[in-house]
């Protein structure tokens, strides 16, 4: 389905019944549509929305900001007739519900941050590397080394957008609990727009500008932070000293998950999320 937000055609998919939960994405929603369980759809109305890119209009990328995205998300919520909703952000999309809660507190009831990083500050990169060296098994490290050894050849001739996806697949051992999991099929129909990626994930991008020390205390709604013990992209230790900046925060770690606990430990993920929403 499509709706128009500020002159841009925005694609969204609604599945399930129950309390509404918005799941925004800048890289397409097909992987999210696949990764959340049918059981969860019995409790929540999941609204997958492609704020920009993939099946939605991109517009002028240089004008996009974190603020403009959450403003569009709020207009989207109103356009489809939802009074108030939970907002779930996965990976660096976790900063969308945070900023949304700051700018539009009337539209959000719960902020759900799944396997994200509190920011993209350069200082956190050293912590990611340390976590990998300490936690990853020799087998996992070897599999990653083998994947990366053939990466240059696979990248040859690839577009900038294709290169992002190829690199993501190669880094599977740092992404999934099962180090040999091939996520190529899982990512099908998703689109990594290189310009959007640089605008938000780049070293000077919008996500890198977020200061958790300033931002997090402004969030007044309940916040659920979910992390995977084998997530080497956004390791759980990144939240140390920062998760308590939320006045109503809850923190959980999934012991047999990497970056995708809603796929890797669906039953536990579902029960954790449903119970938390009910009790908060």
Secondary structure, DSSP 8 states (H G I E B T S, - for coil): -EEEETTEEEEEEEE-SSEEEEEEESS-SHHHHHHS-TTGGGTEEEEEEESSSTTS----GGG--HHHHHHHHHHHHHHTT-SSEEEEEEGGGHHHHHHHHHH-GGGEEEEEEES--S---THHHHHHHHHHHHHS-HHHHHHHHHHHHTHHHHHTT--HHHHHHHHHHHTGGGT-SSTT---TTTTTT----HHHHHHHHSTTSTGGG--HHHHGGG--SEEEEEEETT-SSS-GGGGTTTGGGSTTEEEEEETT-SS-HHHHTHHHHHHHHHHHHHH-
